């Protein structure tokens, strides 16, 4: 038991905890089937007592080709994917982070990859458009060019909720700590990161990056991922996890669809920030 356990163990027992969930999926090209599976897992998480639930990136569809997502793009506030998320949040009385949703732009050849947050009344209360796009050539002949069909966002988003201030990010954003510093500067206490990391990069970088973002920002990280083999031939790493502000993995799921449950405790977070005030010790601002 290290000093953080000694200092905060008693406090954790006395404080009301909020249960949260990160959902892991292995989405395919059929939107209706994916929404059905997402609904099943949301119900499972809600019935387990979770009040804040996070879906993975591309939960609605893992396309056979990148242009397929353009056919599913919706105008903000209107569309079956958004209606599904709003209804699920309202029905279960939960706050729901809708992974990513394709939203239309003025350019018909591109959409926005948007992380939408719905409150327990089914109202959309936040939208974050993915800033960092995954344009890479990996050494196993995998290549990805998100910028060919996705238009990058440019706004950092933090929103107040009953569970604390939530900062929104998506997948490849994990590699850019300056984004998370800006989320921290805006008061984020919980960082949600819907993702679909490749098996190759995830096996080396995923846990390191997720835990690093938690440690350096002294925040909870809810990382909901795709995990498994997909119909388009892609393999995603999975390992959805929830990490506390001390960098400890409180729960995780290695592969396949399922629900990762854990608790968040803002008193624990406040205690860590008080005893190790690294955020106040910063000398360089991004």
NUFI-977533 format. One line per field, with one value per residue (C-alpha): residue number from 0; z, x, y. Coordinates in nm, 4 decimals. Example, Ala and Ser with C-alpha at 12.3 -4.5 7.8 and 13.67 -1.06 7.14 Angstrom:
NUFI-977533
pos 0  1
Z 0.7800  0.7140
X 1.2300  1.3670
Y -0.4500  -0.1060
END
This chain:
NUFI-977533
pos 0  1  2  3  4  5  6  7  8  9  10  11  12  13  14  15  16  17  18  19  20  21  22  23  24  25  26  27  28  29  30  31  32  33  34  35  36  37  38  39  40  41  42  43  44  45  46  47  48  49  50  51  52  53  54  55  56  57  58  59  60  61  62  63  64  65  66  67  68  69  70  71  72  73  74  75  76  77  78  79  80  81  82  83  84  85  86  87  88  89  90  91  92  93  94  95  96  97  98  99  100  101  102  103  104  105  106  107  108  109  110  111  112  113  114  115  116  117  118  119  120  121  122  123  124  125  126  127  128  129  130  131  132  133  134  135  136  137  138  139  140  141  142  143  144  145  146  147  148  149  150  151  152  153  154  155  156  157  158  159  160  161  162  163  164  165  166  167  168  169  170  171  172  173  174  175  176  177  178  179  180  181  182  183  184  185  186  187  188  189  190  191  192  193  194  195  196  197  198  199  200  201  202  203  204  205  206  207  208  209  210  211  212  213  214  215  216  217  218  219  220  221  222  223  224  225  226  227  228  229  230  231  232  233  234  235  236  237  238  239  240  241  242  243  244  245  246  247  248  249  250  251  252  253  254  255  256  257  258  259  260  261  262  263  264  265  266  267  268  269  270  271  272  273  274  275  276  277  278  279  280  281  282  283  284  285
Z 0.0000  -0.1068  0.0510  -0.1717  -0.0444  0.3183  0.2826  0.0911  0.1720  0.4587  0.2642  -0.0246  0.2092  0.3511  0.0247  -0.2078  -0.5226  -0.8774  -1.0910  -1.4504  -1.7461  -2.0585  -2.3300  -2.5635  -2.9027  -3.2193  -3.4631  -3.8196  -4.1342  -4.0437  -3.8558  -3.7312  -3.5885  -3.4190  -3.2611  -3.1344  -2.9755  -2.8295  -2.6825  -2.5232  -2.3611  -2.2481  -2.0794  -1.9099  -1.7815  -1.6668  -1.4872  -1.3070  -1.1658  -1.3994  -1.4267  -1.6884  -1.9845  -2.2667  -2.6082  -2.8307  -3.1451  -3.4539  -3.2367  -3.5052  -3.7871  -3.8751  -4.2496  -4.5253  -4.6931  -4.5531  -4.7839  -4.6338  -4.3302  -4.5539  -4.6411  -4.2698  -4.1947  -4.0119  -3.9611  -3.6031  -3.3994  -3.6604  -3.7518  -3.6384  -3.4661  -3.2614  -3.1911  -3.0658  -2.8251  -2.6981  -2.6401  -2.4638  -2.2290  -2.1571  -2.1100  -1.8678  -1.6996  -1.7669  -1.9091  -2.2329  -2.4287  -2.7832  -2.8998  -3.2392  -3.4754  -3.8396  -3.8889  -4.2179  -4.3284  -4.6109  -4.8068  -4.9215  -4.9453  -4.5758  -4.2405  -3.8833  -3.6378  -3.3385  -2.9785  -2.8429  -2.4776  -2.3801  -2.0335  -1.8493  -2.0142  -2.3577  -2.4352  -2.6214  -2.3928  -2.5633  -2.8979  -2.9616  -3.3175  -3.3436  -3.3853  -3.4621  -3.7654  -3.8091  -4.1293  -4.0954  -4.2687  -4.0234  -4.0685  -4.1224  -4.4449  -4.2705  -4.3874  -4.2703  -4.4098  -4.1984  -4.3456  -4.6835  -4.5495  -4.2139  -4.1512  -3.8379  -3.5509  -3.3744  -3.0400  -2.6966  -2.5048  -2.1300  -1.9808  -1.6302  -1.5231  -1.1919  -1.1735  -1.2322  -1.5253  -1.8271  -2.1039  -2.4411  -2.6686  -2.9354  -3.0010  -3.1847  -2.9619  -2.6890  -2.8535  -2.8117  -2.4440  -2.5218  -2.5894  -2.2505  -2.0836  -2.2322  -2.1033  -1.7618  -1.7762  -1.8378  -1.5190  -1.6500  -1.3761  -1.5960  -1.9415  -2.1813  -2.4816  -2.7235  -2.9315  -3.1924  -3.1645  -3.4093  -3.2717  -3.3699  -3.2018  -2.9130  -2.8009  -2.7274  -2.6721  -2.5541  -2.1801  -2.1545  -2.3154  -2.1224  -1.7866  -1.8724  -1.9495  -1.6116  -1.4151  -1.5695  -1.5466  -1.2183  -1.3685  -1.4233  -1.7750  -1.9236  -2.2358  -2.4312  -2.7265  -3.0193  -2.9624  -3.1989  -3.5656  -3.7947  -4.1222  -4.3097  -4.2168  -3.9489  -3.6019  -3.3118  -2.9825  -2.7265  -2.3625  -2.2626  -1.9203  -1.6465  -1.4795  -1.1602  -1.1040  -0.9459  -1.2694  -1.1410  -1.3763  -1.1744  -1.4312  -1.7903  -2.0636  -2.2983  -2.6022  -2.7384  -2.6525  -2.2925  -2.0158  -1.7911  -1.4573  -1.1955  -0.9517  -0.9627  -0.6451  -0.6727  -0.3090  -0.3998  -0.6963  -0.4812  -0.2230  -0.4840  -0.6302  -0.2836  -0.1704  -0.5028  -0.6517  -0.9797  -1.1770  -0.9683  -1.0144  -1.3920  -1.5287  -1.9004  -2.0488  -2.3786
X 0.0000  0.1563  0.0964  -0.2029  -0.3793  -0.3033  -0.4232  -0.7425  -0.8597  -1.0813  -1.2186  -1.3195  -1.5299  -1.7102  -1.7828  -2.0733  -1.9340  -2.0619  -2.0557  -1.9471  -1.9065  -1.6924  -1.8461  -1.6347  -1.7663  -1.6563  -1.8670  -1.9362  -2.0715  -2.4423  -2.5589  -2.8834  -2.6970  -2.4438  -2.7119  -2.8871  -2.5626  -2.4889  -2.8385  -2.7900  -2.4624  -2.6013  -2.8891  -2.6433  -2.4370  -2.7414  -2.8921  -2.5589  -2.6035  -2.3901  -2.4893  -2.2304  -2.1708  -1.9189  -1.9466  -1.6412  -1.5379  -1.7278  -1.9772  -2.2420  -2.0338  -1.6891  -1.7128  -1.5967  -1.4497  -1.4021  -1.6560  -1.9318  -1.9466  -2.0460  -2.3695  -2.4542  -2.3672  -2.6432  -2.7249  -2.6692  -2.9838  -3.1463  -3.0862  -3.1376  -2.7979  -2.8545  -3.2142  -3.0886  -2.8453  -3.1013  -3.3619  -3.1165  -3.0071  -3.3673  -3.4957  -3.2232  -3.1871  -2.8137  -2.5581  -2.4344  -2.1184  -2.2099  -1.8692  -1.8489  -2.1279  -2.0738  -2.2102  -2.2500  -2.0318  -2.0563  -1.8270  -2.0303  -1.7082  -1.6312  -1.8057  -1.7149  -1.6376  -1.8285  -1.8404  -2.1842  -2.2826  -2.6486  -2.7918  -3.0409  -3.3304  -3.2013  -3.0804  -2.7560  -2.5409  -2.2009  -2.0356  -1.6662  -1.5358  -1.2196  -0.9207  -0.6349  -0.6961  -0.5289  -0.3234  -0.0524  0.1290  0.2156  0.5009  0.2683  0.1285  -0.1725  -0.2533  -0.5196  -0.6164  -0.8983  -0.8529  -0.9770  -1.3337  -1.3248  -1.2970  -1.0993  -1.2506  -1.0812  -1.2585  -1.1619  -1.4725  -1.5294  -1.8785  -2.0265  -2.2163  -2.3522  -2.0407  -1.7780  -1.6355  -1.5906  -1.3368  -1.3992  -1.1371  -1.1269  -0.8747  -0.5725  -0.6053  -0.4413  -0.1034  -0.1289  -0.0842  -0.1264  -0.4958  -0.5362  -0.3505  -0.6064  -0.8861  -0.7185  -0.6816  -1.0572  -1.1164  -1.1645  -1.1815  -1.2976  -1.1526  -1.3513  -1.1750  -1.3867  -1.1316  -1.0579  -0.6819  -0.5181  -0.3927  -0.0357  -0.0187  -0.2425  -0.0241  0.2615  0.1089  -0.2527  -0.2163  0.0870  -0.0976  -0.4232  -0.2463  -0.0142  -0.3076  -0.4598  -0.1367  -0.0223  -0.3673  -0.4667  -0.8001  -1.0121  -0.9888  -1.2737  -1.1329  -1.3984  -1.2542  -1.3289  -1.1757  -1.1525  -1.1622  -1.3923  -1.5628  -1.3483  -1.0343  -0.9222  -0.8175  -0.8613  -0.6796  -0.9582  -0.8465  -1.1115  -1.0211  -1.1043  -0.8057  -0.8075  -0.6195  -0.3284  -0.2826  -0.4219  -0.6298  -0.9427  -1.1030  -1.0514  -1.1694  -0.9111  -1.1118  -1.4616  -1.7853  -1.8673  -1.8940  -1.6185  -1.7544  -1.5850  -1.6408  -1.5330  -1.4806  -1.4079  -1.2931  -1.0202  -0.9277  -0.9203  -0.7023  -0.4496  -0.4345  -0.3872  -0.1121  0.0745  -0.0071  0.1788  -0.0856  -0.0102  0.3649  0.3573  0.6036  0.5274  0.1847  0.0715
Y 0.0000  0.3336  0.6739  0.7471  0.4351  0.5224  0.8799  0.8144  0.4626  0.5765  0.8667  0.6424  0.4315  0.7349  0.9138  0.8458  0.6906  0.7202  0.4074  0.4534  0.2198  0.1927  -0.0235  -0.2338  -0.3461  -0.5239  -0.3269  -0.4354  -0.2675  -0.3090  0.0010  -0.1563  -0.4568  -0.2314  -0.0149  -0.3261  -0.4484  -0.1055  -0.0968  -0.4374  -0.3310  0.0049  -0.1790  -0.4135  -0.1213  0.0758  -0.2231  -0.2627  0.0866  0.2970  0.6632  0.7643  0.5306  0.5690  0.4006  0.3399  0.5227  0.4036  0.2149  0.2700  0.1168  -0.0137  0.0590  -0.1717  0.1367  0.4855  0.6488  0.4309  0.6574  0.9471  0.7646  0.7524  1.1167  1.3037  1.6683  1.7718  1.7073  1.4840  1.1213  0.7639  0.7329  1.0471  0.9444  0.6087  0.7771  1.0277  0.7572  0.5259  0.8053  0.9066  0.5517  0.4477  0.7890  0.7924  1.0318  0.8781  0.9535  0.8536  0.7343  0.8997  0.9977  1.1061  1.4573  1.6391  1.9294  2.1800  1.9485  1.6439  1.4412  1.4797  1.4474  1.5337  1.2537  1.3888  1.2714  1.3652  1.3748  1.3271  1.3894  1.1722  1.3572  1.2612  1.6128  1.6684  1.8839  1.8695  1.8032  1.7467  1.7029  1.4924  1.7231  1.4832  1.2620  0.9225  0.9484  0.6839  0.3990  0.1249  -0.1179  -0.4141  -0.2624  -0.1122  0.2403  0.4824  0.8239  0.9632  1.3096  1.1792  1.1534  1.3362  1.7085  1.7923  1.9846  2.2747  2.3236  2.1895  2.0784  2.0456  2.0226  2.0244  1.7126  1.5792  1.3604  1.6314  1.8252  1.5996  1.6582  1.4941  1.3380  1.0652  0.7858  0.9356  1.2439  1.0334  1.0940  1.4706  1.5644  1.9340  1.8709  1.7061  1.9941  2.2294  2.0060  2.0128  2.3913  2.4098  2.2105  1.8565  1.5947  1.3056  1.2409  1.0220  0.8720  0.6632  0.4722  0.2076  0.1563  -0.0806  -0.4106  -0.3193  0.0207  -0.0765  -0.3654  -0.1247  0.2185  0.1960  0.1351  0.3627  0.6529  0.6075  0.5869  0.8753  1.1046  1.0116  1.0621  1.3882  1.5478  1.3822  1.2852  0.9781  0.8351  0.6308  0.4668  0.2721  0.0818  -0.1417  -0.4844  -0.7810  -0.8802  -0.6814  -0.7705  -0.5162  -0.7129  -0.4748  -0.5922  -0.3523  -0.3845  -0.3534  -0.3409  -0.0889  0.0423  0.2873  0.4521  0.6584  0.9885  0.8002  0.6055  0.2785  0.0621  -0.0038  -0.2347  -0.3486  -0.5855  -0.7326  -0.8496  -0.8819  -0.6999  -0.6236  -0.3674  -0.2323  -0.1065  0.1073  0.3921  0.7546  0.9554  1.3277  1.3374  1.0895  1.3094  1.6235  1.4490  1.3412  1.6920  1.8402  1.6030  1.6005  1.9444  1.8952  2.0837  2.3931  2.3452  2.3881  2.6438  2.6111  2.6561  2.5043
END
